Amino acid sequence: MTPETPTFTVVIPTYNREAYIDKAIRSVLKQTSTDWKLLIMDDASTDQTYQKVAPYLMHPRIQYYRMEENSGISKVMNQALAMVDTPFLVQLDSDDWLPSETLSILKRYIRKDKKNTALFYGNVKIWRVRRGRCCDPFLISHKQFHNKYDFLQYTRWMVAPRCYRVDALREVGGWDTSDPYEGRIMEDRRMILRLIERYPVKWINRKLYNRTKHRGQLTDKEMKWKRNQLRRETFQHFLMRWGGEYKPVYGYKSGYLIIKRLKRVRRQDG
């Protein structure tokens, strides 16, 4: 008798995270639900990532794939999407980890879903990393997005975990790599914008993700400029794609471009 295909593939995209990836993998192994596969996507790391991963590859549900060259997060996730054969994909960054009940809780909500929901997400605990230790946690409670404009203006930390319905990801064409940075920046926000214009998303008011904040994530001035440039282009692209009904009023938060509010465009009578 052939075993059923699991509900989830947890995808861990990684690049030079040898100090963190062990904890990410172990958090999947500790899940109270065993209804998962784990796919580790290595974006051509130059550190000891493979040596950290190798002991886990004896597990029958864990797979490792190495990109031929460093390609960026969106190309990595598109490669993963081509390999996934489960109904749902959960993205777990390699310097983060899941609480033990995350997949059980997600599965409970998926079973109740009647709306063809494309994305399930929860609340996130942020941990600062100092001298190799996680400390000073604080909780980010997200919210339910009722429409695409609601998410477009959202300025808090990016939602997580991002549990995607796989056929919805494929329907929208996967992660966008057409920008000047080939999908290396803002891949999460841009993917959700592509989904939310077609499908509902669901917030689960539970702590479902642990995220680290460490020196390896620091953004220099040039990268911040690139992010803000792409933010502006992304905001304008989707507002026009959605019919040009609103004009953005921009501002800045912690140095990043945001939409403070949307003004309805007055139409001239012909």
MIDOSE-1310 file (N, C-alpha, C; in nm, 2 decimals, decimal comma, always signed):
residues 270
mtpe	+0,09/-0,12/+0,00/+0,00/+0,00/+0,00/+0,09/+0,12/+0,00; +0,07/+0,22/-0,10/+0,15/+0,34/-0,11/+0,11/+0,44/-0,01; +0,21/+0,49/+0,07/+0,17/+0,59/+0,17/+0,12/+0,72/+0,10; +0,03/+0,79/+0,17/-0,03/+0,91/+0,12/+0,08/+1,02/+0,11
tptf	+0,06/+1,11/+0,01/+0,15/+1,22/+0,00/+0,13/+1,32/+0,12; +0,23/+1,36/+0,18/+0,21/+1,46/+0,30/+0,14/+1,59/+0,25; +0,09/+1,65/+0,35/+0,03/+1,78/+0,32/+0,13/+1,89/+0,29; +0,24/+1,89/+0,36/+0,34/+2,00/+0,36/+0,47/+1,96/+0,30
tvvi	+0,53/+2,05/+0,22/+0,68/+2,05/+0,20/+0,73/+2,17/+0,27; +0,81/+2,16/+0,37/+0,88/+2,27/+0,43/+1,00/+2,30/+0,35; +1,02/+2,41/+0,29/+1,13/+2,45/+0,21/+1,22/+2,54/+0,29; +1,35/+2,50/+0,31/+1,45/+2,59/+0,37/+1,54/+2,64/+0,27
ptyn	+1,53/+2,76/+0,22/+1,63/+2,82/+0,13/+1,74/+2,87/+0,21; +1,87/+2,84/+0,17/+1,98/+2,88/+0,25/+2,10/+2,93/+0,17; +2,17/+3,02/+0,22/+2,30/+3,06/+0,16/+2,39/+3,10/+0,28; +2,49/+3,03/+0,30/+2,60/+3,06/+0,40/+2,54/+3,08/+0,54
reay	+2,46/+2,99/+0,59/+2,39/+3,00/+0,72/+2,43/+2,88/+0,80; +2,56/+2,84/+0,80/+2,60/+2,72/+0,87/+2,58/+2,74/+1,02; +2,58/+2,86/+1,07/+2,56/+2,88/+1,22/+2,42/+2,86/+1,26; +2,32/+2,86/+1,17/+2,18/+2,86/+1,21/+2,10/+2,74/+1,16
idka	+2,14/+2,68/+1,05/+2,05/+2,59/+0,97/+2,02/+2,47/+1,06; +2,11/+2,42/+1,14/+2,08/+2,31/+1,23/+1,96/+2,33/+1,31; +1,94/+2,45/+1,36/+1,82/+2,47/+1,45/+1,69/+2,47/+1,36; +1,70/+2,53/+1,24/+1,59/+2,53/+1,15/+1,55/+2,38/+1,12
irsv	+1,64/+2,30/+1,09/+1,61/+2,16/+1,05/+1,55/+2,09/+1,17; +1,61/+2,10/+1,29/+1,56/+2,03/+1,41/+1,42/+2,08/+1,45; +1,39/+2,20/+1,41/+1,25/+2,25/+1,45/+1,15/+2,18/+1,36; +1,18/+2,14/+1,24/+1,09/+2,06/+1,16/+1,08/+1,92/+1,21
lkqt	+1,19/+1,86/+1,25/+1,19/+1,72/+1,31/+1,11/+1,71/+1,44; +1,10/+1,83/+1,51/+1,03/+1,83/+1,64/+0,88/+1,86/+1,62; +0,83/+1,87/+1,50/+0,69/+1,90/+1,48/+0,60/+1,79/+1,54; +0,49/+1,83/+1,61/+0,40/+1,74/+1,66/+0,32/+1,66/+1,55
stdw	+0,31/+1,73/+1,43/+0,26/+1,66/+1,31/+0,38/+1,60/+1,23; +0,36/+1,48/+1,18/+0,46/+1,42/+1,09/+0,42/+1,42/+0,95; +0,32/+1,51/+0,92/+0,26/+1,51/+0,78/+0,35/+1,61/+0,69; +0,48/+1,58/+0,68/+0,56/+1,68/+0,61/+0,67/+1,61/+0,53
klli	+0,73/+1,68/+0,44/+0,86/+1,66/+0,38/+0,94/+1,78/+0,40; +1,07/+1,77/+0,40/+1,16/+1,88/+0,41/+1,26/+1,89/+0,29; +1,26/+2,00/+0,23/+1,34/+2,03/+0,11/+1,44/+2,14/+0,14; +1,57/+2,11/+0,15/+1,67/+2,21/+0,18/+1,73/+2,26/+0,05
mdda	+1,71/+2,39/+0,02/+1,76/+2,44/-0,11/+1,88/+2,53/-0,08; +2,00/+2,48/-0,12/+2,13/+2,55/-0,10/+2,16/+2,64/-0,22; +2,17/+2,77/-0,20/+2,20/+2,86/-0,31/+2,35/+2,87/-0,33; +2,42/+2,76/-0,35/+2,56/+2,75/-0,38/+2,64/+2,81/-0,26
stdq	+2,61/+2,77/-0,14/+2,69/+2,82/-0,02/+2,84/+2,79/-0,04; +2,92/+2,88/+0,02/+3,06/+2,86/+0,02/+3,12/+2,83/+0,16; +3,03/+2,81/+0,26/+3,07/+2,78/+0,39/+3,04/+2,63/+0,42; +3,03/+2,59/+0,54/+3,01/+2,45/+0,58/+2,86/+2,41/+0,59
tyqk	+2,78/+2,47/+0,51/+2,63/+2,44/+0,51/+2,61/+2,29/+0,48; +2,67/+2,24/+0,38/+2,64/+2,10/+0,35/+2,69/+2,00/+0,46; +2,80/+2,03/+0,52/+2,85/+1,95/+0,63/+2,75/+1,95/+0,75; +2,68/+2,06/+0,77/+2,58/+2,07/+0,87/+2,46/+1,99/+0,84
vapy	+2,42/+1,99/+0,71/+2,30/+1,93/+0,66/+2,32/+1,78/+0,65; +2,44/+1,73/+0,61/+2,46/+1,59/+0,57/+2,41/+1,49/+0,67; +2,43/+1,51/+0,80/+2,38/+1,40/+0,89/+2,23/+1,38/+0,89; +2,15/+1,48/+0,84/+2,01/+1,47/+0,84/+1,96/+1,40/+0,71
lmhp	+2,04/+1,38/+0,62/+2,00/+1,33/+0,49/+1,97/+1,18/+0,49; +2,00/+1,11/+0,60/+1,95/+0,97/+0,61/+1,80/+0,96/+0,64; +1,74/+1,07/+0,68/+1,60/+1,07/+0,71/+1,52/+1,06/+0,58; +1,43/+0,97/+0,57/+1,36/+0,94/+0,45/+1,28/+1,06/+0,39
riqy	+1,24/+1,16/+0,48/+1,16/+1,27/+0,43/+1,24/+1,40/+0,41; +1,37/+1,39/+0,42/+1,45/+1,51/+0,40/+1,54/+1,50/+0,27; +1,53/+1,61/+0,19/+1,60/+1,61/+0,06/+1,68/+1,74/+0,06; +1,80/+1,73/+0,00/+1,89/+1,84/-0,02/+1,91/+1,87/-0,17
yrme	+1,91/+1,99/-0,21/+1,93/+2,03/-0,35/+2,03/+2,15/-0,35; +2,13/+2,14/-0,43/+2,23/+2,26/-0,44/+2,22/+2,32/-0,58; +2,20/+2,45/-0,58/+2,19/+2,52/-0,71/+2,33/+2,52/-0,77; +2,34/+2,52/-0,90/+2,47/+2,52/-0,97/+2,55/+2,65/-0,95
ensg	+2,48/+2,76/-0,93/+2,55/+2,89/-0,90/+2,45/+2,97/-0,81; +2,51/+3,07/-0,74/+2,43/+3,15/-0,66/+2,33/+3,23/-0,75; +2,20/+3,21/-0,72/+2,10/+3,26/-0,81/+2,00/+3,36/-0,75; +1,99/+3,37/-0,61/+1,90/+3,46/-0,55/+1,77/+3,38/-0,51
iskv	+1,70/+3,44/-0,41/+1,60/+3,37/-0,34/+1,48/+3,33/-0,43; +1,44/+3,42/-0,53/+1,33/+3,39/-0,61/+1,36/+3,27/-0,70; +1,47/+3,26/-0,76/+1,51/+3,15/-0,85/+1,52/+3,02/-0,77; +1,57/+3,03/-0,65/+1,58/+2,92/-0,56/+1,44/+2,86/-0,53
mnqa	+1,35/+2,96/-0,50/+1,21/+2,91/-0,46/+1,14/+2,86/-0,58; +1,16/+2,91/-0,70/+1,10/+2,86/-0,82/+1,15/+2,72/-0,85; +1,28/+2,69/-0,83/+1,33/+2,56/-0,84/+1,27/+2,46/-0,74; +1,25/+2,51/-0,62/+1,18/+2,43/-0,52/+1,04/+2,40/-0,56
lamv	+0,97/+2,50/-0,61/+0,83/+2,49/-0,65/+0,82/+2,38/-0,76; +0,92/+2,37/-0,85/+0,92/+2,27/-0,96/+0,93/+2,13/-0,90; +0,99/+2,12/-0,78/+1,02/+1,99/-0,72/+0,91/+1,94/-0,62; +0,83/+2,03/-0,57/+0,73/+2,00/-0,47/+0,62/+1,92/-0,53
dtpf	+0,57/+1,82/-0,45/+0,46/+1,74/-0,49/+0,35/+1,73/-0,38; +0,36/+1,82/-0,29/+0,26/+1,83/-0,18/+0,16/+1,94/-0,21; +0,04/+1,94/-0,14/-0,05/+2,05/-0,17/-0,01/+2,19/-0,11; +0,08/+2,19/-0,01/+0,12/+2,31/+0,06/+0,27/+2,32/+0,07
lvql	+0,32/+2,44/+0,06/+0,46/+2,47/+0,08/+0,48/+2,57/+0,19; +0,56/+2,54/+0,29/+0,59/+2,63/+0,40/+0,73/+2,68/+0,39; +0,75/+2,81/+0,37/+0,89/+2,86/+0,36/+0,94/+2,89/+0,50; +1,06/+2,83/+0,53/+1,13/+2,85/+0,66/+1,27/+2,90/+0,63
dsdd	+1,29/+3,02/+0,66/+1,43/+3,08/+0,63/+1,53/+3,00/+0,72; +1,65/+2,99/+0,67/+1,75/+2,90/+0,74/+1,80/+2,95/+0,87; +1,78/+3,08/+0,90/+1,82/+3,14/+1,03/+1,70/+3,15/+1,12; +1,59/+3,09/+1,09/+1,47/+3,09/+1,18/+1,43/+2,95/+1,22
wlps	+1,32/+2,94/+1,30/+1,28/+2,81/+1,33/+1,13/+2,81/+1,37; +1,07/+2,69/+1,36/+0,92/+2,68/+1,38/+0,89/+2,63/+1,53; +0,79/+2,69/+1,59/+0,74/+2,62/+1,72/+0,69/+2,48/+1,68; +0,69/+2,39/+1,78/+0,66/+2,25/+1,76/+0,52/+2,22/+1,70
etls	+0,43/+2,31/+1,73/+0,29/+2,28/+1,69/+0,25/+2,36/+1,56; +0,34/+2,42/+1,49/+0,31/+2,50/+1,37/+0,23/+2,43/+1,27; +0,29/+2,31/+1,23/+0,23/+2,24/+1,12/+0,09/+2,18/+1,16; +0,08/+2,14/+1,28/-0,05/+2,09/+1,33/-0,16/+2,19/+1,33
ilkr	-0,12/+2,31/+1,37/-0,22/+2,42/+1,37/-0,25/+2,46/+1,23; -0,15/+2,47/+1,14/-0,18/+2,51/+1,00/-0,28/+2,40/+0,94; -0,25/+2,28/+0,97/-0,33/+2,17/+0,91/-0,48/+2,18/+0,96; -0,50/+2,22/+1,08/-0,63/+2,23/+1,14/-0,71/+2,34/+1,06
yirk	-0,64/+2,45/+1,03/-0,71/+2,56/+0,95/-0,73/+2,52/+0,81; -0,63/+2,45/+0,75/-0,65/+2,41/+0,61/-0,77/+2,31/+0,59; -0,79/+2,23/+0,69/-0,90/+2,13/+0,68/-1,03/+2,21/+0,69; -1,04/+2,32/+0,76/-1,16/+2,39/+0,77/-1,19/+2,49/+0,65
dkkn	-1,08/+2,51/+0,57/-1,09/+2,61/+0,47/-1,19/+2,58/+0,36; -1,28/+2,67/+0,32/-1,38/+2,65/+0,22/-1,36/+2,76/+0,11; -1,26/+2,84/+0,12/-1,24/+2,96/+0,03/-1,13/+2,95/-0,07; -1,07/+2,83/-0,08/-0,95/+2,82/-0,17/-0,84/+2,92/-0,14
talf	-0,82/+2,93/-0,01/-0,72/+3,02/+0,05/-0,58/+2,99/+0,00; -0,51/+3,09/-0,05/-0,37/+3,07/-0,11/-0,26/+3,09/-0,01; -0,28/+3,15/+0,10/-0,17/+3,18/+0,20/-0,23/+3,18/+0,34; -0,17/+3,10/+0,43/-0,20/+3,10/+0,57/-0,07/+3,15/+0,64
ygnv	-0,09/+3,24/+0,74/+0,02/+3,30/+0,82/-0,02/+3,32/+0,96; +0,07/+3,34/+1,05/+0,04/+3,36/+1,19/+0,11/+3,48/+1,25; +0,14/+3,47/+1,38/+0,22/+3,57/+1,45/+0,36/+3,52/+1,46; +0,45/+3,62/+1,48/+0,60/+3,59/+1,48/+0,66/+3,64/+1,61
kiwr	+0,75/+3,56/+1,67/+0,83/+3,60/+1,78/+0,97/+3,64/+1,72; +1,02/+3,76/+1,74/+1,15/+3,80/+1,70/+1,25/+3,79/+1,81; +1,37/+3,73/+1,77/+1,47/+3,71/+1,87/+1,60/+3,78/+1,82; +1,66/+3,86/+1,90/+1,79/+3,92/+1,87/+1,90/+3,82/+1,90
vrrg	+2,00/+3,81/+1,82/+2,11/+3,72/+1,84/+2,23/+3,80/+1,88; +2,28/+3,77/+2,00/+2,39/+3,83/+2,06/+2,49/+3,73/+2,11; +2,61/+3,73/+2,06/+2,72/+3,64/+2,10/+2,67/+3,49/+2,08; +2,60/+3,47/+1,97/+2,55/+3,34/+1,93/+2,43/+3,29/+2,01
rccd	+2,37/+3,37/+2,09/+2,26/+3,33/+2,17/+2,13/+3,42/+2,13; +2,02/+3,35/+2,13/+1,89/+3,42/+2,10/+1,84/+3,48/+2,23; +1,81/+3,61/+2,23/+1,76/+3,68/+2,35/+1,67/+3,79/+2,32; +1,61/+3,85/+2,43/+1,52/+3,97/+2,42/+1,41/+3,95/+2,31
pfli	+1,33/+3,85/+2,32/+1,23/+3,83/+2,22/+1,11/+3,93/+2,24; +1,05/+3,96/+2,13/+0,92/+4,03/+2,13/+0,83/+3,98/+2,02; +0,70/+3,99/+2,04/+0,60/+3,93/+1,96/+0,55/+4,03/+1,86; +0,54/+3,99/+1,73/+0,47/+4,07/+1,63/+0,34/+4,00/+1,60
shkq	+0,23/+4,06/+1,63/+0,10/+4,01/+1,60/+0,05/+4,07/+1,46; +0,03/+3,99/+1,37/-0,01/+4,04/+1,24/-0,16/+4,07/+1,24; -0,22/+4,07/+1,12/-0,37/+4,09/+1,12/-0,42/+4,03/+0,99; -0,56/+4,02/+0,98/-0,62/+3,97/+0,87/-0,63/+4,08/+0,76
fhnk	-0,58/+4,05/+0,64/-0,59/+4,14/+0,53/-0,72/+4,12/+0,46; -0,80/+4,22/+0,45/-0,94/+4,20/+0,39/-0,94/+4,23/+0,24; -0,84/+4,29/+0,19/-0,83/+4,31/+0,04/-0,69/+4,34/+0,01; -0,66/+4,35/-0,12/-0,53/+4,37/-0,17/-0,47/+4,51/-0,13
ydfl	-0,55/+4,61/-0,12/-0,50/+4,74/-0,08/-0,46/+4,74/+0,06; -0,53/+4,67/+0,14/-0,49/+4,65/+0,28/-0,35/+4,60/+0,30; -0,32/+4,50/+0,22/-0,18/+4,44/+0,23/-0,08/+4,53/+0,17; -0,11/+4,60/+0,06/-0,02/+4,69/-0,01/+0,03/+4,80/+0,09
qytr	-0,05/+4,84/+0,18/-0,01/+4,95/+0,27/+0,05/+4,90/+0,40; +0,06/+4,77/+0,42/+0,11/+4,71/+0,55/+0,25/+4,74/+0,56; +0,29/+4,79/+0,68/+0,43/+4,84/+0,70/+0,50/+4,76/+0,81; +0,44/+4,66/+0,87/+0,51/+4,59/+0,98/+0,60/+4,48/+0,92
wmva	+0,66/+4,40/+1,01/+0,75/+4,29/+0,96/+0,67/+4,20/+0,86; +0,74/+4,14/+0,77/+0,67/+4,05/+0,67/+0,61/+3,93/+0,75; +0,49/+3,90/+0,70/+0,41/+3,79/+0,76/+0,49/+3,66/+0,75; +0,47/+3,57/+0,85/+0,53/+3,44/+0,86/+0,45/+3,36/+0,96
prcy	+0,46/+3,23/+0,95/+0,52/+3,15/+0,84/+0,43/+3,17/+0,71; +0,49/+3,16/+0,60/+0,42/+3,17/+0,48/+0,39/+3,03/+0,43; +0,27/+2,99/+0,45/+0,22/+2,86/+0,41/+0,14/+2,88/+0,29; +0,19/+2,84/+0,17/+0,13/+2,87/+0,04/+0,06/+2,74/-0,01
rvda	-0,05/+2,76/-0,07/-0,12/+2,66/-0,15/-0,04/+2,64/-0,28; +0,01/+2,53/-0,31/+0,10/+2,51/-0,42/+0,04/+2,54/-0,56; -0,09/+2,50/-0,58/-0,15/+2,52/-0,71/-0,17/+2,67/-0,73; -0,19/+2,75/-0,62/-0,20/+2,89/-0,64/-0,07/+2,96/-0,68
lrev	+0,04/+2,91/-0,62/+0,17/+2,96/-0,66/+0,20/+2,93/-0,81; +0,16/+2,81/-0,85/+0,18/+2,78/-0,99/+0,09/+2,86/-1,08; -0,03/+2,88/-1,04/-0,13/+2,96/-1,12/-0,07/+3,10/-1,15; -0,01/+3,16/-1,05/+0,04/+3,30/-1,07/+0,18/+3,31/-1,13
ggwd	+0,24/+3,19/-1,16/+0,37/+3,18/-1,23/+0,49/+3,18/-1,14; +0,47/+3,15/-1,01/+0,58/+3,14/-0,92/+0,63/+3,28/-0,88; +0,76/+3,28/-0,83/+0,82/+3,41/-0,79/+0,87/+3,49/-0,91; +0,85/+3,62/-0,90/+0,89/+3,71/-1,01/+1,04/+3,73/-1,01
tsdp	+1,10/+3,71/-1,13/+1,24/+3,74/-1,14/+1,27/+3,84/-1,25; +1,17/+3,91/-1,29/+1,18/+4,01/-1,41/+1,24/+4,14/-1,37; +1,26/+4,17/-1,24/+1,31/+4,30/-1,20/+1,46/+4,31/-1,22; +1,52/+4,43/-1,21/+1,66/+4,44/-1,23/+1,75/+4,36/-1,13
yegr	+1,69/+4,31/-1,02/+1,77/+4,23/-0,92/+1,74/+4,09/-0,93; +1,66/+4,05/-1,03/+1,62/+3,91/-1,06/+1,56/+3,84/-0,94; +1,48/+3,91/-0,87/+1,40/+3,85/-0,76/+1,48/+3,83/-0,63; +1,59/+3,90/-0,62/+1,67/+3,88/-0,49/+1,62/+3,97/-0,38
imed	+1,53/+4,07/-0,41/+1,48/+4,16/-0,31/+1,33/+4,16/-0,31; +1,27/+4,16/-0,19/+1,13/+4,18/-0,17/+1,05/+4,06/-0,23; +1,11/+3,95/-0,24/+1,04/+3,84/-0,31/+0,91/+3,80/-0,23; +0,91/+3,81/-0,10/+0,80/+3,77/-0,02/+0,68/+3,86/-0,04
rrmi	+0,70/+3,99/-0,03/+0,59/+4,09/-0,05/+0,54/+4,08/-0,19; +0,62/+4,07/-0,29/+0,58/+4,07/-0,43/+0,50/+3,94/-0,46; +0,54/+3,83/-0,40/+0,46/+3,71/-0,42/+0,32/+3,72/-0,36; +0,31/+3,77/-0,24/+0,18/+3,79/-0,17/+0,09/+3,88/-0,25
lrli	+0,15/+3,99/-0,31/+0,07/+4,08/-0,39/+0,01/+4,01/-0,51; +0,09/+3,92/-0,57/+0,04/+3,84/-0,69/-0,07/+3,75/-0,65; -0,06/+3,69/-0,53/-0,16/+3,60/-0,48/-0,29/+3,67/-0,43; -0,27/+3,78/-0,36/-0,39/+3,84/-0,29/-0,48/+3,91/-0,39
eryp	-0,43/+3,93/-0,51/-0,52/+3,99/-0,61/-0,62/+3,89/-0,67; -0,59/+3,76/-0,64/-0,68/+3,65/-0,70/-0,74/+3,57/-0,59; -0,68/+3,56/-0,48/-0,72/+3,46/-0,38/-0,73/+3,52/-0,24; -0,81/+3,46/-0,15/-0,81/+3,51/-0,01/-0,69/+3,46/+0,06
vkwi	-0,65/+3,53/+0,17/-0,54/+3,48/+0,26/-0,60/+3,47/+0,40; -0,53/+3,40/+0,49/-0,59/+3,37/+0,62/-0,48/+3,39/+0,73; -0,51/+3,49/+0,82/-0,43/+3,51/+0,94/-0,48/+3,41/+1,05; -0,39/+3,34/+1,11/-0,41/+3,26/+1,23/-0,35/+3,33/+1,35
nrkl	-0,43/+3,36/+1,45/-0,39/+3,44/+1,56/-0,32/+3,35/+1,67; -0,21/+3,29/+1,62/-0,13/+3,21/+1,71/+0,02/+3,23/+1,68; +0,11/+3,21/+1,77/+0,25/+3,23/+1,74/+0,30/+3,10/+1,67; +0,33/+3,12/+1,54/+0,36/+3,01/+1,45/+0,51/+3,01/+1,40
ynrt	+0,59/+3,11/+1,44/+0,72/+3,13/+1,37/+0,81/+3,20/+1,47; +0,94/+3,16/+1,46/+1,04/+3,23/+1,53/+1,14/+3,29/+1,43; +1,17/+3,42/+1,44/+1,26/+3,49/+1,34/+1,38/+3,54/+1,42; +1,50/+3,53/+1,36/+1,61/+3,59/+1,42/+1,65/+3,72/+1,36
khrg	+1,71/+3,81/+1,44/+1,76/+3,94/+1,39/+1,90/+3,94/+1,43; +1,99/+3,94/+1,33/+2,13/+3,94/+1,36/+2,22/+4,02/+1,26; +2,35/+4,03/+1,29/+2,43/+4,12/+1,21/+2,44/+4,08/+1,06; +2,43/+3,95/+1,04/+2,44/+3,90/+0,90/+2,32/+3,95/+0,81
qltd	+2,22/+4,01/+0,87/+2,11/+4,07/+0,79/+2,11/+4,22/+0,77; +2,22/+4,28/+0,82/+2,23/+4,43/+0,82/+2,22/+4,47/+0,67; +2,15/+4,58/+0,65/+2,13/+4,64/+0,52/+2,21/+4,77/+0,51; +2,30/+4,77/+0,41/+2,38/+4,90/+0,39/+2,30/+5,00/+0,31
kemk	+2,36/+5,12/+0,30/+2,28/+5,23/+0,23/+2,25/+5,20/+0,09; +2,34/+5,13/+0,02/+2,32/+5,10/-0,12/+2,20/+5,00/-0,14; +2,20/+4,90/-0,05/+2,09/+4,80/-0,05/+1,96/+4,86/-0,01; +1,96/+4,95/+0,08/+1,84/+5,02/+0,12/+1,78/+5,11/+0,01
wkrn	+1,87/+5,17/-0,07/+1,83/+5,25/-0,18/+1,77/+5,16/-0,29; +1,83/+5,04/-0,31/+1,77/+4,95/-0,41/+1,64/+4,90/-0,37; +1,62/+4,87/-0,24/+1,49/+4,82/-0,19/+1,39/+4,93/-0,20; +1,42/+5,06/-0,17/+1,32/+5,16/-0,19/+1,29/+5,19/-0,33
qlrr	+1,39/+5,18/-0,42/+1,36/+5,19/-0,56/+1,26/+5,08/-0,61; +1,28/+4,96/-0,57/+1,20/+4,85/-0,61/+1,06/+4,86/-0,54; +1,06/+4,91/-0,41/+0,93/+4,93/-0,35/+0,84/+5,03/-0,43; +0,90/+5,14/-0,47/+0,82/+5,24/-0,55/+0,77/+5,18/-0,68
etfq	+0,86/+5,10/-0,75/+0,82/+5,04/-0,87/+0,71/+4,94/-0,85; +0,72/+4,86/-0,74/+0,62/+4,76/-0,71/+0,49/+4,82/-0,68; +0,49/+4,93/-0,59/+0,36/+4,99/-0,56/+0,30/+5,05/-0,68; +0,37/+5,12/-0,76/+0,31/+5,18/-0,88/+0,26/+5,07/-0,98
hflm	+0,34/+4,96/-0,99/+0,30/+4,86/-1,09/+0,16/+4,80/-1,05; +0,15/+4,76/-0,92/+0,02/+4,70/-0,88/-0,09/+4,80/-0,87; -0,07/+4,92/-0,84/-0,18/+5,02/-0,84/-0,23/+5,04/-0,98; -0,14/+5,04/-1,08/-0,19/+5,05/-1,22/-0,25/+4,92/-1,27
rwgg	-0,19/+4,81/-1,23/-0,25/+4,68/-1,27/-0,39/+4,66/-1,21; -0,42/+4,72/-1,10/-0,55/+4,71/-1,03/-0,64/+4,82/-1,08; -0,61/+4,89/-1,19/-0,71/+4,98/-1,25/-0,68/+5,13/-1,23; -0,57/+5,16/-1,16/-0,53/+5,30/-1,14/-0,63/+5,38/-1,06
eykp	-0,71/+5,32/-0,97/-0,81/+5,39/-0,89/-0,76/+5,48/-0,78; -0,63/+5,45/-0,74/-0,57/+5,52/-0,62/-0,43/+5,57/-0,66; -0,40/+5,68/-0,59/-0,27/+5,74/-0,60/-0,20/+5,73/-0,47; -0,08/+5,69/-0,46/-0,01/+5,67/-0,33/+0,04/+5,80/-0,27
vygy	+0,03/+5,82/-0,14/+0,10/+5,92/-0,07/+0,21/+5,86/+0,01; +0,33/+5,88/-0,03/+0,45/+5,81/+0,02/+0,50/+5,88/+0,15; +0,57/+5,80/+0,23/+0,64/+5,84/+0,35/+0,75/+5,74/+0,37; +0,82/+5,76/+0,48/+0,93/+5,67/+0,52/+0,91/+5,62/+0,66
ksgy	+0,95/+5,49/+0,68/+0,94/+5,43/+0,81/+1,07/+5,35/+0,83; +1,15/+5,39/+0,93/+1,29/+5,33/+0,95/+1,37/+5,33/+0,83; +1,36/+5,44/+0,75/+1,44/+5,45/+0,63/+1,38/+5,39/+0,50; +1,27/+5,32/+0,52/+1,21/+5,25/+0,40/+1,08/+5,32/+0,35
liik	+1,07/+5,32/+0,22/+0,95/+5,38/+0,16/+0,83/+5,30/+0,19; +0,72/+5,37/+0,23/+0,59/+5,31/+0,26/+0,48/+5,40/+0,20; +0,37/+5,34/+0,18/+0,25/+5,41/+0,14/+0,17/+5,46/+0,27; +0,17/+5,59/+0,30/+0,10/+5,64/+0,41/-0,05/+5,63/+0,40
rlkr	-0,09/+5,66/+0,28/-0,24/+5,64/+0,25/-0,26/+5,64/+0,10; -0,38/+5,60/+0,06/-0,41/+5,60/-0,08/-0,52/+5,71/-0,11; -0,50/+5,79/-0,21/-0,60/+5,89/-0,25/-0,67/+5,84/-0,38; -0,80/+5,84/-0,37/-0,88/+5,80/-0,49/-0,86/+5,90/-0,60
vrrq	-0,83/+5,85/-0,72/-0,81/+5,93/-0,84/-0,94/+5,98/-0,89; -0,95/+6,12/-0,91/-1,07/+6,17/-0,97/-1,07/+6,16/-1,12; -1,17/+6,10/-1,17/-1,18/+6,08/-1,32/-1,25/+6,20/-1,38; -1,19/+6,24/-1,49/-1,25/+6,35/-1,57/-1,36/+6,29/-1,66
dg	-1,48/+6,35/-1,65/-1,59/+6,31/-1,74/-1,55/+6,34/-1,89; -1,58/+6,24/-1,97/-1,55/+6,26/-2,11/-1,65/+6,34/-2,17
